[in-house]
Amino acid sequence: MGKTKNTDETPLENALDQLLEVAGIAETDTRTARLIRSLVETALALGTDGVAVPDLKLVDAALAEIRDALERFAPYTTTRKVTVFGSARTDPDADEYRLAREFSARIADHDFMVITGAGPGIMQAGNEGAGRERSFGVNIRLPFEQSANPIIDGDPKLTNFKYFFTRKLFFLKESSAVALFPGGFGTHDECFETLTLIQTGKTQLVPVVFLDVPKGTYWKTWHQYVLEHLLRKELIGADDLALYKVTDDIDEAIDEITNFYRVYHSSRTIRGKLVVRLNHAVDQSVLDTLSSEFADILSDEPITARGPYDEEADEPELAELPRLLLHFNLRHYARLRMLIDRLNELG
């Protein structure tokens, strides 16, 4: 039965009600219907605001790209993925290429899929190592270096983007870890954006590994720059160094990623509190230790165990996981990373 017309609603509001009903959205989850309605209202507002046609084209294309990528990633929601960044210009005979290929093959053996920019060089090495079945590609259309590499080309897990900003969204949104190999401007752009988003809580906390060939100095030199010009001048805090690891050892890189998920599973902010989902329950003594050691970021409130919130109903695959409630100050994410490392150690 259709929704009863509300005589207090404006003609536009009634039209939106009918549109959602015809589309079959009105009978879905209340939050879903509310958000879809908001999207439609925003689109209509762009028209009444007199936004220029080129800007409307940008918004339309960006939304279409986001929808396409969401659809391609949807079947693999529960599978962890590692995003691999690095130079498109790395030769297949280079040591860095072989390193990226081996890393990707080995992380795939740990049941991770690999996301790359779908281009040549390190990106192709990542897809090659993981194999087509365990690879994603998020390609950017450019006048040069734009064709997807032969490993991922034509695969349904390949998305082609017009805009860098929509492409970047999926590098991190879908990723459970980030591995960076030597590269140029693009790699450093991705490097600092990743760290900035994690540092400010604008994306999930994930392990970030800078991996170089044995005895390589590429990332060691970068790290020295961070210490001398960012940390020494107090442009970052000492705790921020916990957000990443620099190494020339594949075993260490693999361990950094897999150990992050030994006990910790994921987290979500609900009602201003941080809900941490665990792979298995931990003893009260672990909670007491964490509450004491990290009181500075927990608003002096102890960590407690709890069940899922109603807001988590849209993640039914996580319903059975034990949870911790943290009164996290939503500011010191590097310290939160330390807390997760300690949780994995104690648990």
For each residue, the residues with C-beta under 8 A, 3 or more apart:
1:
2: 21
3: 17 21 26
4:
5: 9 14 17
6: 9 13 14 17
7:
8:
9: 5 6 13 14 17
10: 13 14
11: 14 15
12: 15 16 44
13: 6 9 10 16 17
14: 5 6 9 10 11 17 18
15: 11 12 18 19
16: 12 13 19 20 37 40 41
17: 3 5 6 9 13 14 20 21 26
18: 14 15 21 22
19: 15 16 22 23 40
20: 16 17 23 25 26 33 36 37
21: 2 3 17 18 24 25 26 27
22: 18 19
23: 19 20 26
24: 21 27 28
25: 20 21 28 32 33 36
26: 3 17 20 21 23 33
27: 21 24
28: 24 25 32 33
29: 32 33 313 314
30: 33 34
31: 34 35 314
32: 25 28 29 35 36
33: 20 25 26 28 29 30 36 37
34: 30 31 37 38
35: 31 32 38 39
36: 20 25 32 33 39 40
37: 16 20 33 34 40 41
38: 34 35 41 42
39: 35 36 42 43
40: 16 19 36 37 43 44
41: 16 37 38 44 45
42: 38 39 45 46
43: 39 40 46 47
44: 12 40 41 47 48
45: 41 42 48 49
46: 42 43 49 51 56 59
47: 43 44 51 56
48: 44 45
49: 45 46
50:
51: 46 47 55 56 59
52: 55 56
53: 56 57
54: 57 58
55: 51 52 58 59
56: 46 47 51 52 53 59 60
57: 53 54 60 61
58: 54 55 61 62 163
59: 46 51 55 56 62 63
60: 56 57 63 64
61: 57 58 64 65 162 163
62: 58 59 65 66 163 165 166
63: 59 60 66 67
64: 60 61 67 68
65: 61 62 68 69 159 161 162 163 166 167
66: 62 63 69 70 166 169
67: 63 64 70 71
68: 64 65 71 72 159
69: 65 66 72 73 138 159 161 166 169 170
70: 66 67 73 74
71: 67 68 74
72: 68 69 136 156 157 158 159
73: 69 70 76 77 136 170 174
74: 70 71 77
75:
76: 73 79 81 113 136 157
77: 73 74 317
78: 317
79: 76 111 112 113
80: 111 112 113 176 177 261
81: 76 112 113 114 115 136 174 175 176 177
82: 104 107 112 113 114 115 175 176 177 178 179 257
83: 114 115 116 171 172 174 175 177 178 179
84: 100 103 104 114 115 116 122 123 125 126 179 180 181
85: 117 122 171 178 179 180 181 183 186 187 190 191
86: 90 96 100 121 122 123 125 126 180 181 182 183 187
87: 90 96 121 122 181 182 183 184 186 187
88: 117 119 120 121 122 123 145 183 186
89: 120 121 184
90: 86 87 94 96 97 100 121 122 125 181 182 183
91: 94 97 121
92: 97 124 125
93: 97
94: 90 91 97 98
95: 98 99 213
96: 86 87 90 99 100 122 181 182 212 213
97: 90 91 92 93 94 100 101 121 122 125
98: 94 95 101 102 125
99: 95 96 102 103 125 181 211 212 213 250
100: 84 86 90 96 97 103 104 122 125 126 129 181 211
101: 97 98 104 105 125 126 128 129
102: 98 99 105 106 129 250
103: 84 99 100 106 107 126 129 179 211 250 253 254
104: 82 84 100 101 107 108 114 125 126 127 128 129 130
105: 101 102 108 109 129 130 131
106: 102 103 109 110 129 250 254
107: 82 103 104 110 112 114 130 177 179 254 257
108: 104 105 111 112 113 114 129 130 131 134
109: 105 106
110: 106 107 254 257 258
111: 79 80 108
112: 79 80 81 82 107 108 134 176 177 257
113: 76 79 80 81 82 108 130 134 135 136
114: 81 82 83 84 104 107 108 126 127 129 130 134 135 136
115: 81 82 83 84 135 136 137 138 170 171 174 175
116: 83 84 119 122 123 124 126 127 135 136 137 138 152
117: 85 88 123 137 138 139 140 167 171
118: 123 127 137 138 139 148 149 152 153 158
119: 88 116 123 124 139 140 145 146 147 148 149
120: 88 89 123 124 145 149
121: 86 87 88 89 90 91 97 124 125
122: 84 85 86 87 88 90 96 97 100 116 125 126 181 182 183
123: 84 86 88 116 117 118 119 120 126 127 137 149
124: 92 116 119 120 121 127 128 149 150 151
125: 84 86 90 92 97 98 99 100 101 104 121 122 128 129
126: 84 86 100 101 103 104 114 116 122 123 129 130 135
127: 104 114 116 118 123 124 130 131 132 135 137 149 151 152
128: 101 104 124 125 131 151
129: 100 101 102 103 104 105 106 108 114 125 126
130: 104 105 107 108 113 114 126 127 134 135
131: 105 108 127 128 134 135 151
132: 127 135 151 152 155
133:
134: 108 112 113 114 130 131
135: 113 114 115 116 126 127 130 131 132 151 152 155 157
136: 72 73 76 81 113 114 115 116 152 157 158 159 174
137: 115 116 117 118 123 127 148 149 152 153 155 157 158 159
138: 69 115 116 117 118 158 159 161 167 170 171
139: 117 118 119 146 148 158 159 160 161 167
140: 117 119 146 160 161 162 164 167
141: 146 160 161 162
142: 145 146
143: 146
144:
145: 88 119 120 142
146: 119 139 140 141 142 143
147: 119 153
148: 118 119 137 139 152 153 154 158 160
149: 118 119 120 123 124 127 137 152 153
150: 124 153
151: 124 127 128 131 132 135
152: 116 118 127 132 135 136 137 148 149 155 157 158
153: 118 137 147 148 149 150 158
154: 148 158
155: 132 135 137 152 158
156: 72
157: 72 76 135 136 137 152
158: 72 118 136 137 138 139 148 152 153 154 155
159: 65 68 69 72 136 137 138 139 170
160: 139 140 141 148
161: 65 69 138 139 140 141 164 166 167
162: 61 65 140 141 166
163: 58 61 62 65 166 167
164: 140 161 167 168
165: 62 168 169
166: 62 65 66 69 161 162 163 169 170
167: 65 117 138 139 140 161 163 164 170 171
168: 164 165 171 172 190 193
169: 66 69 165 166 172 173
170: 69 73 115 138 159 166 167 173 174
171: 83 85 115 117 138 167 168 174 175 178 190
172: 83 168 169 175 178 194 197 203 204 206
173: 169 170 203
174: 73 81 83 115 136 170 171
175: 81 82 83 115 171 172 178 206
176: 80 81 82 112 206 257 261
177: 80 81 82 83 107 112 206 207 208 209 257 260
178: 82 83 85 171 172 175 194 206 207 208 209
179: 82 83 84 85 103 107 209 211 253 257
180: 84 85 86 183 187 190 191 208 209 210 211 219
181: 84 85 86 87 90 96 99 100 122 187 211 212
182: 86 87 90 96 122 187 212 216 218 219
183: 85 86 87 88 90 122 180 186 187 188
184: 87 89 187 188
185: 188 189
186: 85 87 88 183 189 190
187: 85 86 87 180 181 182 183 184 190 191
188: 183 184 185 191 192
189: 185 186 192 193
190: 85 168 171 180 186 187 193 194
191: 85 180 187 188 194 195 210
192: 188 189 195 196
193: 168 189 190 196 197
194: 172 178 190 191 197 198 203 208
195: 191 192 198 199 208 240 243 244
196: 192 193 199 200 202
197: 172 193 194 200 202 203
198: 194 195 201 202 203 204 205 206 208 243 333 337
199: 195 196 236 240 243 333 334
200: 196 197 333
201: 198 330 331 333
202: 196 197 198
203: 172 173 194 197 198 206
204: 172 198 266 267
205: 198 267 333 336 337 340
206: 172 175 176 177 178 198 203 260
207: 177 178 245 256 257 260
208: 177 178 180 194 195 198 243 244 245
209: 177 178 179 180 244 245 247 253 256 257
210: 180 191 219 222 223 244 245 246 247
211: 99 100 103 179 180 181 219 247 248 250 253
212: 96 99 181 182 216 217 218 219 220 246 247 248
213: 95 96 99 216 248
214: 248 249
215: 248
216: 182 212 213 219 220 248
217: 212 220 221
218: 182 212 221 222
219: 180 182 210 211 212 216 222 223 246 248
220: 212 216 217 223 224 246 248
221: 217 218 224 225
222: 210 218 219 225 226 246
223: 210 219 220 226 227 246
224: 220 221 227 228
225: 221 222 228 229 230
226: 222 223 229 230 231 236 241
227: 223 224 230 231 232
228: 224 225 231 232
229: 225 226 232 233 235
230: 225 226 227 233 235 236
231: 226 227 228 234 235 236 237 238 240 241
232: 227 228 229
233: 229 230
234: 231 237
235: 229 230 231
236: 199 226 230 231 240 241
237: 231 234 240 334
238: 231 241
239: 242 332 334 335 338
240: 195 199 231 236 237 243 334
241: 226 231 236 238 244 334
242: 239 334 335 337 338 341
243: 195 198 199 208 240 333 334 337
244: 195 208 209 210 241
245: 207 208 209 210 252 253 256
246: 210 212 219 220 222 223
247: 209 210 211 212 252 253 256
248: 211 212 213 214 215 216 219 220
249: 214 252 253
250: 99 102 103 106 211 253 254
251: 254 255
252: 245 247 249 255 256
253: 103 179 209 211 245 247 249 250 256 257
254: 103 106 107 110 250 251 257 258
255: 251 252 258 259
256: 207 209 245 247 252 253 259 260
257: 82 107 110 112 176 177 179 207 209 253 254 260 261
258: 110 254 255 261 262
259: 255 256 262 344
260: 177 206 207 256 257 264 340 341 344
261: 80 176 257 258 264 265 279
262: 258 259 279 344 347
263: 278 279 280 282 343 344 347
264: 260 261 267 276 278 279 340 343 344
265: 261 276 277 278 279 318 321
266: 204 276 277 318
267: 204 205 264 274 275 276 277
268: 274 275 277 312
269: 272 273 274 275 330
270: 273 275 309 311 312
271: 309 311
272: 269 330
273: 269 270 325 326 327 328
274: 267 268 269 325 326 327 328 330 336
275: 267 268 269 270 306 308 309 312 323 324 325 326
276: 264 265 266 267 323 324 325 326 340 343
277: 265 266 267 268 318 321 322 323
278: 263 264 265 281 282 321 322 323 324 347
279: 261 262 263 264 265 321
280: 263 322 347
281: 278 305 322
282: 263 278 286 287 322 343 346 347
283: 286 287
284: 287 288
285: 288 289
286: 282 283 289 290 343 346 347
287: 282 283 284 290 291 302 303 304 305 324
288: 284 285 291 292 302
289: 285 286 292 293 342 346
290: 286 287 293 294 303 339 342 343 346
291: 287 288 294 295 298 302 303
292: 288 289 295
293: 289 290 339 342
294: 290 291 297 298 335 338 339 342
295: 291 292 298 300
296: 332 335
297: 294 328 329 331 332 335 336 339
298: 291 294 295 301 302 303 326 327 328 329
299: 327 328 329
300: 295
301: 298 327
302: 287 288 291 298
303: 287 290 291 298 324 325 326
304: 287 324 325
305: 281 287 322 323 324 325
306: 275 323 324 325
307: 323
308: 275 312 313 318 319 321 323
309: 270 271 275 312
310: 313
311: 270 271 314
312: 268 270 275 308 309 315 318 319
313: 29 308 310 316
314: 29 31 311
315: 312 318 319
316: 313 319
317: 77 78
318: 265 266 277 308 312 315 321
319: 308 312 315 316
320:
321: 265 277 278 279 308 318
322: 277 278 280 281 282 305
323: 275 276 277 278 305 306 307 308
324: 275 276 278 287 303 304 305 306
325: 273 274 275 276 303 304 305 306
326: 273 274 275 276 298 303
327: 273 274 298 299 301
328: 273 274 297 298 299 336
329: 297 298 299 332
330: 201 269 272 274
331: 201 297
332: 239 296 297 329 335 336
333: 198 199 200 201 205 243 336 337
334: 199 237 239 240 241 242 243 337 338
335: 239 242 294 296 297 332 338 339
336: 205 274 297 328 332 333 339 340
337: 198 205 242 243 333 334 340 341
338: 239 242 294 334 335 341 342
339: 290 293 294 297 335 336 342 343
340: 205 260 264 276 336 337 343 344
341: 242 260 337 338 344 345
342: 289 290 293 294 338 339 345 346
343: 263 264 276 282 286 290 339 340 346 347
344: 259 260 262 263 264 340 341 347
345: 341 342
346: 282 286 289 290 342 343
347: 262 263 278 280 282 286 343 344
